Amino acid sequence: MIGRAVVLVACILSMACVASSGEWSAYIRQVEQADHKTLQALPEKIGSIGDTLDAEHSVELTTAISMALIKDPVSVINATKPLEKSTDRLQQRFGTSFICSIPGMTQFTQAQIEAYFAKAEPALKMAGSVAAECLGTMRDTLAEIRQEIAQSATK
């Protein structure tokens, strides 16, 4: 009985249990869909789970946030700004500058990166001055990616 209680408490406190229970997948879908309440609560949520996320879940979340950026740039930027300014380096992984640096680029093909940018650029332009720095970061990141690909092609 005590063993079960310990396992239950460990499960409640562990992201692995959230991920395996389907709650994590539902949360990721809400983030990707740019659910307004979910994005508003993002800094608090990351504050409570950020240091328990493994690399796989961190990538999932940053990718979901970057997908939400296309749908609602202003809300995403507003949600990630406090994380950018956090003194906690684990929370900074979800900050605006990282999200605007195409975080999925390590998993995406060149074509997927270009397709993402083709959707993100007009959305960020329409968002106006709030998203101007993000768009600049994204353009710089894409230019670096293109340059690396061009250099590797000539080798």
VMD Tcl script that builds the backbone (N, CA, C; Angstrom):
set m [mol new atoms 465]
animate dup $m
set s [atomselect $m all]
$s set {name element resname resid chain x y z} {
  {N N MET 1 A 0.821 -1.200 0.000}
  {CA C MET 1 A 0.000 0.000 0.000}
  {C C MET 1 A 0.861 1.259 0.000}
  {N N ILE 2 A 1.890 1.282 0.850}
  {CA C ILE 2 A 2.775 2.438 0.914}
  {C C ILE 2 A 3.525 2.570 -0.416}
  {N N GLY 3 A 3.925 1.438 -0.975}
  {CA C GLY 3 A 4.610 1.455 -2.271}
  {C C GLY 3 A 3.766 2.081 -3.361}
  {N N ARG 4 A 2.488 1.747 -3.386}
  {CA C ARG 4 A 1.581 2.333 -4.383}
  {C C ARG 4 A 1.441 3.829 -4.178}
  {N N ALA 5 A 1.369 4.255 -2.931}
  {CA C ALA 5 A 1.244 5.684 -2.628}
  {C C ALA 5 A 2.474 6.437 -3.103}
  {N N VAL 6 A 3.644 5.863 -2.887}
  {CA C VAL 6 A 4.887 6.498 -3.330}
  {C C VAL 6 A 4.906 6.599 -4.854}
  {N N VAL 7 A 4.526 5.523 -5.533}
  {CA C VAL 7 A 4.480 5.526 -6.997}
  {C C VAL 7 A 3.472 6.561 -7.492}
  {N N LEU 8 A 2.318 6.639 -6.853}
  {CA C LEU 8 A 1.293 7.600 -7.247}
  {C C LEU 8 A 1.789 9.028 -7.080}
  {N N VAL 9 A 2.426 9.323 -5.953}
  {CA C VAL 9 A 2.959 10.668 -5.723}
  {C C VAL 9 A 4.041 10.974 -6.742}
  {N N ALA 10 A 4.924 10.013 -6.986}
  {CA C ALA 10 A 5.982 10.217 -7.983}
  {C C ALA 10 A 5.380 10.459 -9.356}
  {N N CYS 11 A 4.331 9.746 -9.683}
  {CA C CYS 11 A 3.666 9.909 -10.972}
  {C C CYS 11 A 3.031 11.284 -11.086}
  {N N ILE 12 A 2.398 11.732 -10.029}
  {CA C ILE 12 A 1.749 13.041 -10.041}
  {C C ILE 12 A 2.778 14.144 -10.275}
  {N N LEU 13 A 3.949 13.987 -9.691}
  {CA C LEU 13 A 4.986 15.012 -9.802}
  {C C LEU 13 A 5.840 14.874 -11.048}
  {N N SER 14 A 5.660 13.821 -11.789}
  {CA C SER 14 A 6.517 13.539 -12.931}
  {C C SER 14 A 5.848 13.887 -14.253}
  {N N MET 15 A 6.605 14.507 -15.156}
  {CA C MET 15 A 6.094 14.813 -16.494}
  {C C MET 15 A 5.863 13.530 -17.291}
  {N N ALA 16 A 6.615 12.478 -16.978}
  {CA C ALA 16 A 6.451 11.234 -17.726}
  {C C ALA 16 A 5.020 10.716 -17.590}
  {N N CYS 17 A 4.452 10.850 -16.415}
  {CA C CYS 17 A 3.075 10.383 -16.215}
  {C C CYS 17 A 2.085 11.249 -16.976}
  {N N VAL 18 A 2.336 12.540 -16.998}
  {CA C VAL 18 A 1.453 13.429 -17.753}
  {C C VAL 18 A 1.523 13.057 -19.233}
  {N N ALA 19 A 2.759 12.843 -19.712}
  {CA C ALA 19 A 2.937 12.519 -21.125}
  {C C ALA 19 A 2.270 11.194 -21.473}
  {N N SER 20 A 2.402 10.220 -20.603}
  {CA C SER 20 A 1.840 8.916 -20.927}
  {C C SER 20 A 0.329 8.885 -20.749}
  {N N SER 21 A -0.214 9.786 -19.967}
  {CA C SER 21 A -1.652 9.758 -19.713}
  {C C SER 21 A -2.469 10.407 -20.829}
  {N N GLY 22 A -1.835 11.022 -21.749}
  {CA C GLY 22 A -2.568 11.689 -22.820}
  {C C GLY 22 A -2.802 13.162 -22.525}
  {N N GLU 23 A -2.619 13.559 -21.286}
  {CA C GLU 23 A -2.797 14.972 -20.936}
  {C C GLU 23 A -1.758 15.837 -21.655}
  {N N TRP 24 A -0.556 15.297 -21.758}
  {CA C TRP 24 A 0.508 16.052 -22.427}
  {C C TRP 24 A 0.154 16.272 -23.900}
  {N N SER 25 A -0.314 15.245 -24.563}
  {CA C SER 25 A -0.693 15.366 -25.976}
  {C C SER 25 A -1.812 16.383 -26.158}
  {N N ALA 26 A -2.775 16.366 -25.255}
  {CA C ALA 26 A -3.876 17.335 -25.322}
  {C C ALA 26 A -3.349 18.749 -25.099}
  {N N TYR 27 A -2.424 18.891 -24.180}
  {CA C TYR 27 A -1.830 20.210 -23.916}
  {C C TYR 27 A -1.070 20.712 -25.145}
  {N N ILE 28 A -0.285 19.848 -25.739}
  {CA C ILE 28 A 0.482 20.215 -26.937}
  {C C ILE 28 A -0.462 20.648 -28.060}
  {N N ARG 29 A -1.568 19.932 -28.249}
  {CA C ARG 29 A -2.550 20.319 -29.276}
  {C C ARG 29 A -3.121 21.706 -28.987}
  {N N GLN 30 A -3.423 21.991 -27.732}
  {CA C GLN 30 A -3.954 23.312 -27.375}
  {C C GLN 30 A -2.940 24.408 -27.670}
  {N N VAL 31 A -1.690 24.145 -27.368}
  {CA C VAL 31 A -0.638 25.131 -27.667}
  {C C VAL 31 A -0.532 25.325 -29.171}
  {N N GLU 32 A -0.430 24.231 -29.931}
  {CA C GLU 32 A -0.312 24.310 -31.395}
  {C C GLU 32 A -1.467 25.071 -32.022}
  {N N GLN 33 A -2.666 24.899 -31.464}
  {CA C GLN 33 A -3.854 25.561 -31.997}
  {C C GLN 33 A -3.963 27.015 -31.534}
  {N N ALA 34 A -2.981 27.466 -30.757}
  {CA C ALA 34 A -2.946 28.840 -30.245}
  {C C ALA 34 A -4.173 29.154 -29.386}
  {N N ASP 35 A -4.578 28.161 -28.579}
  {CA C ASP 35 A -5.685 28.377 -27.651}
  {C C ASP 35 A -5.332 29.542 -26.733}
  {N N HIS 36 A -6.185 30.553 -26.716}
  {CA C HIS 36 A -5.879 31.806 -26.014}
  {C C HIS 36 A -5.588 31.579 -24.523}
  {N N LYS 37 A -6.427 30.832 -23.837}
  {CA C LYS 37 A -6.228 30.587 -22.396}
  {C C LYS 37 A -4.942 29.802 -22.143}
  {N N THR 38 A -4.673 28.847 -22.998}
  {CA C THR 38 A -3.461 28.041 -22.852}
  {C C THR 38 A -2.224 28.906 -23.034}
  {N N LEU 39 A -2.244 29.780 -24.039}
  {CA C LEU 39 A -1.095 30.661 -24.257}
  {C C LEU 39 A -0.927 31.653 -23.116}
  {N N GLN 40 A -2.029 32.188 -22.597}
  {CA C GLN 40 A -1.937 33.112 -21.472}
  {C C GLN 40 A -1.301 32.445 -20.263}
  {N N ALA 41 A -1.606 31.183 -20.051}
  {CA C ALA 41 A -1.097 30.450 -18.891}
  {C C ALA 41 A 0.281 29.836 -19.134}
  {N N LEU 42 A 0.827 30.002 -20.337}
  {CA C LEU 42 A 2.091 29.366 -20.697}
  {C C LEU 42 A 3.246 29.704 -19.753}
  {N N PRO 43 A 3.473 30.972 -19.432}
  {CA C PRO 43 A 4.607 31.258 -18.526}
  {C C PRO 43 A 4.479 30.543 -17.176}
  {N N GLU 44 A 3.283 30.530 -16.621}
  {CA C GLU 44 A 3.063 29.856 -15.340}
  {C C GLU 44 A 3.249 28.346 -15.486}
  {N N LYS 45 A 2.720 27.789 -16.564}
  {CA C LYS 45 A 2.840 26.342 -16.812}
  {C C LYS 45 A 4.309 25.956 -16.951}
  {N N ILE 46 A 5.045 26.711 -17.718}
  {CA C ILE 46 A 6.462 26.405 -17.907}
  {C C ILE 46 A 7.215 26.601 -16.599}
  {N N GLY 47 A 6.800 27.590 -15.817}
  {CA C GLY 47 A 7.410 27.779 -14.505}
  {C C GLY 47 A 7.234 26.572 -13.605}
  {N N SER 48 A 6.112 25.884 -13.775}
  {CA C SER 48 A 5.845 24.731 -12.912}
  {C C SER 48 A 6.391 23.416 -13.467}
  {N N ILE 49 A 6.564 23.312 -14.791}
  {CA C ILE 49 A 7.023 22.043 -15.362}
  {C C ILE 49 A 8.349 22.134 -16.091}
  {N N GLY 50 A 8.828 23.338 -16.364}
  {CA C GLY 50 A 10.006 23.523 -17.221}
  {C C GLY 50 A 11.223 22.729 -16.821}
  {N N ASP 51 A 11.484 22.626 -15.517}
  {CA C ASP 51 A 12.688 21.915 -15.096}
  {C C ASP 51 A 12.497 20.403 -15.035}
  {N N THR 52 A 11.272 19.931 -15.259}
  {CA C THR 52 A 11.032 18.486 -15.254}
  {C C THR 52 A 10.951 17.910 -16.668}
  {N N LEU 53 A 10.959 18.768 -17.667}
  {CA C LEU 53 A 10.841 18.305 -19.047}
  {C C LEU 53 A 12.149 17.704 -19.541}
  {N N ASP 54 A 12.059 16.542 -20.151}
  {CA C ASP 54 A 13.236 15.970 -20.782}
  {C C ASP 54 A 13.394 16.614 -22.159}
  {N N ALA 55 A 14.455 16.263 -22.854}
  {CA C ALA 55 A 14.742 16.882 -24.153}
  {C C ALA 55 A 13.608 16.675 -25.148}
  {N N GLU 56 A 13.045 15.470 -25.194}
  {CA C GLU 56 A 11.979 15.160 -26.145}
  {C C GLU 56 A 10.745 16.042 -25.907}
  {N N HIS 57 A 10.344 16.178 -24.650}
  {CA C HIS 57 A 9.168 16.980 -24.341}
  {C C HIS 57 A 9.443 18.474 -24.542}
  {N N SER 58 A 10.669 18.890 -24.288}
  {CA C SER 58 A 11.033 20.291 -24.536}
  {C C SER 58 A 10.936 20.628 -26.020}
  {N N VAL 59 A 11.432 19.731 -26.858}
  {CA C VAL 59 A 11.352 19.928 -28.310}
  {C C VAL 59 A 9.891 19.953 -28.757}
  {N N GLU 60 A 9.100 19.050 -28.215}
  {CA C GLU 60 A 7.675 19.018 -28.551}
  {C C GLU 60 A 7.002 20.347 -28.219}
  {N N LEU 61 A 7.305 20.852 -27.029}
  {CA C LEU 61 A 6.671 22.097 -26.595}
  {C C LEU 61 A 7.168 23.288 -27.394}
  {N N THR 62 A 8.463 23.392 -27.634}
  {CA C THR 62 A 8.957 24.531 -28.418}
  {C C THR 62 A 8.425 24.492 -29.843}
  {N N THR 63 A 8.310 23.306 -30.405}
  {CA C THR 63 A 7.748 23.180 -31.754}
  {C C THR 63 A 6.278 23.591 -31.757}
  {N N ALA 64 A 5.537 23.162 -30.739}
  {CA C ALA 64 A 4.121 23.542 -30.639}
  {C C ALA 64 A 3.969 25.055 -30.507}
  {N N ILE 65 A 4.837 25.666 -29.713}
  {CA C ILE 65 A 4.779 27.126 -29.548}
  {C C ILE 65 A 5.100 27.807 -30.869}
  {N N SER 66 A 6.086 27.283 -31.608}
  {CA C SER 66 A 6.429 27.900 -32.894}
  {C C SER 66 A 5.296 27.739 -33.906}
  {N N MET 67 A 4.540 26.656 -33.828}
  {CA C MET 67 A 3.378 26.481 -34.708}
  {C C MET 67 A 2.266 27.458 -34.313}
  {N N ALA 68 A 2.122 27.695 -33.028}
  {CA C ALA 68 A 1.127 28.669 -32.560}
  {C C ALA 68 A 1.501 30.075 -33.010}
  {N N LEU 69 A 2.793 30.322 -33.156}
  {CA C LEU 69 A 3.261 31.640 -33.590}
  {C C LEU 69 A 2.652 32.029 -34.942}
  {N N ILE 70 A 2.457 31.059 -35.810}
  {CA C ILE 70 A 1.867 31.313 -37.124}
  {C C ILE 70 A 0.401 31.725 -36.982}
  {N N LYS 71 A -0.289 31.141 -36.019}
  {CA C LYS 71 A -1.726 31.383 -35.858}
  {C C LYS 71 A -2.044 32.637 -35.050}
  {N N ASP 72 A -1.235 32.934 -34.039}
  {CA C ASP 72 A -1.498 34.083 -33.169}
  {C C ASP 72 A -0.177 34.651 -32.653}
  {N N PRO 73 A 0.546 35.352 -33.527}
  {CA C PRO 73 A 1.872 35.844 -33.158}
  {C C PRO 73 A 1.890 36.727 -31.906}
  {N N VAL 74 A 0.925 37.598 -31.781}
  {CA C VAL 74 A 0.928 38.536 -30.649}
  {C C VAL 74 A 0.791 37.789 -29.323}
  {N N SER 75 A -0.136 36.853 -29.248}
  {CA C SER 75 A -0.325 36.090 -28.011}
  {C C SER 75 A 0.905 35.251 -27.678}
  {N N VAL 76 A 1.511 34.656 -28.683}
  {CA C VAL 76 A 2.705 33.841 -28.446}
  {C C VAL 76 A 3.852 34.720 -27.968}
  {N N ILE 77 A 4.047 35.846 -28.607}
  {CA C ILE 77 A 5.127 36.743 -28.195}
  {C C ILE 77 A 4.880 37.257 -26.781}
  {N N ASN 78 A 3.650 37.622 -26.483}
  {CA C ASN 78 A 3.325 38.079 -25.126}
  {C C ASN 78 A 3.548 36.978 -24.090}
  {N N ALA 79 A 3.270 35.747 -24.456}
  {CA C ALA 79 A 3.439 34.626 -23.524}
  {C C ALA 79 A 4.898 34.242 -23.326}
  {N N THR 80 A 5.706 34.404 -24.367}
  {CA C THR 80 A 7.106 33.968 -24.277}
  {C C THR 80 A 8.059 35.062 -23.807}
  {N N LYS 81 A 7.608 36.304 -23.832}
  {CA C LYS 81 A 8.461 37.412 -23.377}
  {C C LYS 81 A 8.920 37.252 -21.924}
  {N N PRO 82 A 8.008 36.937 -20.992}
  {CA C PRO 82 A 8.455 36.768 -19.602}
  {C C PRO 82 A 9.462 35.622 -19.450}
  {N N LEU 83 A 9.334 34.599 -20.272}
  {CA C LEU 83 A 10.258 33.470 -20.214}
  {C C LEU 83 A 11.632 33.887 -20.708}
  {N N GLU 84 A 11.648 34.755 -21.680}
  {CA C GLU 84 A 12.897 35.293 -22.225}
  {C C GLU 84 A 13.679 36.018 -21.139}
  {N N LYS 85 A 12.961 36.730 -20.289}
  {CA C LYS 85 A 13.581 37.554 -19.247}
  {C C LYS 85 A 13.850 36.788 -17.957}
  {N N SER 86 A 13.431 35.546 -17.908}
  {CA C SER 86 A 13.598 34.735 -16.703}
  {C C SER 86 A 15.079 34.529 -16.389}
  {N N THR 87 A 15.395 34.455 -15.122}
  {CA C THR 87 A 16.766 34.140 -14.721}
  {C C THR 87 A 17.005 32.632 -14.758}
  {N N ASP 88 A 15.951 31.855 -14.908}
  {CA C ASP 88 A 16.039 30.403 -14.980}
  {C C ASP 88 A 16.338 29.987 -16.416}
  {N N ARG 89 A 17.513 29.428 -16.626}
  {CA C ARG 89 A 17.927 29.050 -17.987}
  {C C ARG 89 A 17.008 27.989 -18.591}
  {N N LEU 90 A 16.409 27.154 -17.751}
  {CA C LEU 90 A 15.490 26.142 -18.269}
  {C C LEU 90 A 14.227 26.792 -18.821}
  {N N GLN 91 A 13.784 27.874 -18.209}
  {CA C GLN 91 A 12.612 28.583 -18.724}
  {C C GLN 91 A 12.964 29.389 -19.962}
  {N N GLN 92 A 14.186 29.864 -20.050}
  {CA C GLN 92 A 14.614 30.650 -21.211}
  {C C GLN 92 A 14.545 29.848 -22.510}
  {N N ARG 93 A 14.554 28.512 -22.396}
  {CA C ARG 93 A 14.447 27.656 -23.602}
  {C C ARG 93 A 13.156 27.908 -24.353}
  {N N PHE 94 A 12.181 28.503 -23.664}
  {CA C PHE 94 A 10.879 28.745 -24.266}
  {C C PHE 94 A 10.632 30.234 -24.498}
  {N N GLY 95 A 11.696 31.019 -24.438}
  {CA C GLY 95 A 11.589 32.461 -24.625}
  {C C GLY 95 A 11.405 32.853 -26.079}
  {N N THR 96 A 11.046 34.100 -26.279}
  {CA C THR 96 A 10.728 34.619 -27.607}
  {C C THR 96 A 11.863 34.436 -28.602}
  {N N SER 97 A 13.088 34.756 -28.209}
  {CA C SER 97 A 14.182 34.680 -29.188}
  {C C SER 97 A 14.400 33.252 -29.668}
  {N N PHE 98 A 14.215 32.267 -28.791}
  {CA C PHE 98 A 14.365 30.879 -29.221}
  {C C PHE 98 A 13.207 30.460 -30.112}
  {N N ILE 99 A 11.996 30.823 -29.736}
  {CA C ILE 99 A 10.811 30.462 -30.529}
  {C C ILE 99 A 10.894 31.098 -31.915}
  {N N CYS 100 A 11.405 32.291 -31.991}
  {CA C CYS 100 A 11.523 32.989 -33.281}
  {C C CYS 100 A 12.718 32.513 -34.097}
  {N N SER 101 A 13.538 31.646 -33.521}
  {CA C SER 101 A 14.705 31.105 -34.222}
  {C C SER 101 A 14.420 29.760 -34.884}
  {N N ILE 102 A 13.155 29.501 -35.160}
  {CA C ILE 102 A 12.722 28.260 -35.818}
  {C C ILE 102 A 13.251 27.045 -35.043}
  {N N PRO 103 A 12.710 26.814 -33.825}
  {CA C PRO 103 A 13.245 25.742 -32.983}
  {C C PRO 103 A 13.158 24.346 -33.586}
  {N N GLY 104 A 12.251 24.121 -34.506}
  {CA C GLY 104 A 12.112 22.803 -35.117}
  {C C GLY 104 A 13.138 22.518 -36.188}
  {N N MET 105 A 14.043 23.480 -36.432}
  {CA C MET 105 A 14.966 23.319 -37.552}
  {C C MET 105 A 15.839 22.081 -37.432}
  {N N THR 106 A 16.065 21.597 -36.231}
  {CA C THR 106 A 16.897 20.406 -36.094}
  {C C THR 106 A 16.154 19.140 -36.512}
  {N N GLN 107 A 14.821 19.197 -36.494}
  {CA C GLN 107 A 14.031 18.038 -36.903}
  {C C GLN 107 A 13.426 18.204 -38.299}
  {N N PHE 108 A 13.385 19.429 -38.798}
  {CA C PHE 108 A 12.744 19.710 -40.068}
  {C C PHE 108 A 13.725 19.564 -41.222}
  {N N THR 109 A 13.182 19.222 -42.383}
  {CA C THR 109 A 13.983 19.236 -43.604}
  {C C THR 109 A 14.059 20.681 -44.096}
  {N N GLN 110 A 14.905 20.921 -45.058}
  {CA C GLN 110 A 15.010 22.265 -45.644}
  {C C GLN 110 A 13.661 22.713 -46.197}
  {N N ALA 111 A 12.962 21.810 -46.862}
  {CA C ALA 111 A 11.650 22.143 -47.438}
  {C C ALA 111 A 10.650 22.499 -46.334}
  {N N GLN 112 A 10.675 21.772 -45.218}
  {CA C GLN 112 A 9.768 22.062 -44.107}
  {C C GLN 112 A 10.083 23.408 -43.460}
  {N N ILE 113 A 11.372 23.710 -43.356}
  {CA C ILE 113 A 11.780 25.010 -42.797}
  {C C ILE 113 A 11.291 26.138 -43.701}
  {N N GLU 114 A 11.482 25.973 -45.005}
  {CA C GLU 114 A 11.035 26.995 -45.961}
  {C C GLU 114 A 9.514 27.152 -45.919}
  {N N ALA 115 A 8.796 26.032 -45.811}
  {CA C ALA 115 A 7.328 26.078 -45.739}
  {C C ALA 115 A 6.870 26.770 -44.460}
  {N N TYR 116 A 7.543 26.481 -43.358}
  {CA C TYR 116 A 7.219 27.133 -42.087}
  {C C TYR 116 A 7.414 28.644 -42.213}
  {N N PHE 117 A 8.555 29.041 -42.757}
  {CA C PHE 117 A 8.849 30.466 -42.909}
  {C C PHE 117 A 7.842 31.139 -43.839}
  {N N ALA 118 A 7.444 30.440 -44.894}
  {CA C ALA 118 A 6.463 31.002 -45.837}
  {C C ALA 118 A 5.134 31.305 -45.144}
  {N N LYS 119 A 4.798 30.533 -44.109}
  {CA C LYS 119 A 3.574 30.797 -43.339}
  {C C LYS 119 A 3.813 31.820 -42.244}
  {N N ALA 120 A 4.976 31.754 -41.618}
  {CA C ALA 120 A 5.264 32.631 -40.483}
  {C C ALA 120 A 5.489 34.080 -40.903}
  {N N GLU 121 A 6.172 34.288 -42.009}
  {CA C GLU 121 A 6.518 35.653 -42.422}
  {C C GLU 121 A 5.288 36.554 -42.578}
  {N N PRO 122 A 4.271 36.153 -43.339}
  {CA C PRO 122 A 3.115 37.042 -43.460}
  {C C PRO 122 A 2.366 37.227 -42.133}
  {N N ALA 123 A 2.315 36.182 -41.325}
  {CA C ALA 123 A 1.634 36.301 -40.026}
  {C C ALA 123 A 2.348 37.302 -39.130}
  {N N LEU 124 A 3.669 37.251 -39.125}
  {CA C LEU 124 A 4.443 38.183 -38.304}
  {C C LEU 124 A 4.365 39.605 -38.854}
  {N N LYS 125 A 4.357 39.738 -40.180}
  {CA C LYS 125 A 4.203 41.072 -40.776}
  {C C LYS 125 A 2.864 41.685 -40.391}
  {N N MET 126 A 1.804 40.877 -40.453}
  {CA C MET 126 A 0.469 41.369 -40.112}
  {C C MET 126 A 0.358 41.745 -38.635}
  {N N ALA 127 A 1.153 41.122 -37.804}
  {CA C ALA 127 A 1.125 41.424 -36.367}
  {C C ALA 127 A 1.753 42.781 -36.054}
  {N N GLY 128 A 2.489 43.315 -37.002}
  {CA C GLY 128 A 3.028 44.663 -36.851}
  {C C GLY 128 A 4.270 44.757 -35.973}
  {N N SER 129 A 4.407 45.897 -35.319}
  {CA C SER 129 A 5.628 46.199 -34.578}
  {C C SER 129 A 5.900 45.223 -33.436}
  {N N VAL 130 A 4.858 44.643 -32.876}
  {CA C VAL 130 A 5.027 43.670 -31.787}
  {C C VAL 130 A 5.872 42.490 -32.251}
  {N N ALA 131 A 5.738 42.132 -33.509}
  {CA C ALA 131 A 6.412 40.945 -34.040}
  {C C ALA 131 A 7.629 41.270 -34.903}
  {N N ALA 132 A 7.979 42.525 -35.030}
  {CA C ALA 132 A 9.074 42.920 -35.923}
  {C C ALA 132 A 10.408 42.282 -35.511}
  {N N GLU 133 A 10.711 42.289 -34.233}
  {CA C GLU 133 A 11.975 41.702 -33.773}
  {C C GLU 133 A 11.986 40.194 -34.015}
  {N N CYS 134 A 10.861 39.555 -33.776}
  {CA C CYS 134 A 10.734 38.120 -34.014}
  {C C CYS 134 A 10.971 37.803 -35.492}
  {N N LEU 135 A 10.372 38.581 -36.372}
  {CA C LEU 135 A 10.549 38.369 -37.800}
  {C C LEU 135 A 12.016 38.552 -38.192}
  {N N GLY 136 A 12.661 39.558 -37.625}
  {CA C GLY 136 A 14.084 39.775 -37.891}
  {C C GLY 136 A 14.932 38.591 -37.443}
  {N N THR 137 A 14.645 38.076 -36.270}
  {CA C THR 137 A 15.354 36.901 -35.753}
  {C C THR 137 A 15.147 35.713 -36.666}
  {N N MET 138 A 13.904 35.522 -37.104}
  {CA C MET 138 A 13.588 34.388 -37.965}
  {C C MET 138 A 14.300 34.518 -39.312}
  {N N ARG 139 A 14.318 35.711 -39.868}
  {CA C ARG 139 A 15.014 35.926 -41.146}
  {C C ARG 139 A 16.509 35.650 -41.002}
  {N N ASP 140 A 17.096 36.131 -39.907}
  {CA C ASP 140 A 18.523 35.889 -39.667}
  {C C ASP 140 A 18.812 34.399 -39.545}
  {N N THR 141 A 17.959 33.692 -38.820}
  {CA C THR 141 A 18.125 32.247 -38.636}
  {C C THR 141 A 18.022 31.533 -39.971}
  {N N LEU 142 A 17.039 31.897 -40.774}
  {CA C LEU 142 A 16.859 31.261 -42.076}
  {C C LEU 142 A 18.050 31.549 -42.991}
  {N N ALA 143 A 18.566 32.763 -42.935}
  {CA C ALA 143 A 19.740 33.099 -43.752}
  {C C ALA 143 A 20.933 32.231 -43.348}
  {N N GLU 144 A 21.111 32.003 -42.053}
  {CA C GLU 144 A 22.202 31.143 -41.581}
  {C C GLU 144 A 22.008 29.705 -42.050}
  {N N ILE 145 A 20.780 29.220 -41.964}
  {CA C ILE 145 A 20.485 27.848 -42.407}
  {C C ILE 145 A 20.788 27.702 -43.893}
  {N N ARG 146 A 20.335 28.670 -44.678}
  {CA C ARG 146 A 20.573 28.620 -46.131}
  {C C ARG 146 A 22.063 28.673 -46.444}
  {N N GLN 147 A 22.798 29.494 -45.703}
  {CA C GLN 147 A 24.236 29.625 -45.921}
  {C C GLN 147 A 24.936 28.304 -45.577}
  {N N GLU 148 A 24.556 27.688 -44.474}
  {CA C GLU 148 A 25.161 26.396 -44.085}
  {C C GLU 148 A 24.882 25.332 -45.132}
  {N N ILE 149 A 23.675 25.310 -45.657}
  {CA C ILE 149 A 23.324 24.325 -46.679}
  {C C ILE 149 A 24.106 24.577 -47.954}
  {N N ALA 150 A 24.232 25.835 -48.337}
  {CA C ALA 150 A 24.997 26.165 -49.534}
  {C C ALA 150 A 26.472 25.797 -49.371}
  {N N GLN 151 A 27.024 26.033 -48.194}
  {CA C GLN 151 A 28.437 25.700 -47.937}
  {C C GLN 151 A 28.644 24.190 -47.938}
  {N N SER 152 A 27.704 23.454 -47.351}
  {CA C SER 152 A 27.858 22.001 -47.318}
  {C C SER 152 A 27.687 21.394 -48.711}
  {N N ALA 153 A 26.944 22.062 -49.571}
  {CA C ALA 153 A 26.751 21.568 -50.941}
  {C C ALA 153 A 28.001 21.740 -51.788}
  {N N THR 154 A 28.830 22.713 -51.448}
  {CA C THR 154 A 30.036 22.976 -52.240}
  {C C THR 154 A 31.227 22.145 -51.754}
  {N N LYS 155 A 31.054 21.447 -50.652}
  {CA C LYS 155 A 32.163 20.627 -50.118}
  {C C LYS 155 A 32.197 19.266 -50.736}
}
mol reanalyze $m
mol bondsrecalc $m
mol representation Tube
mol addrep $m
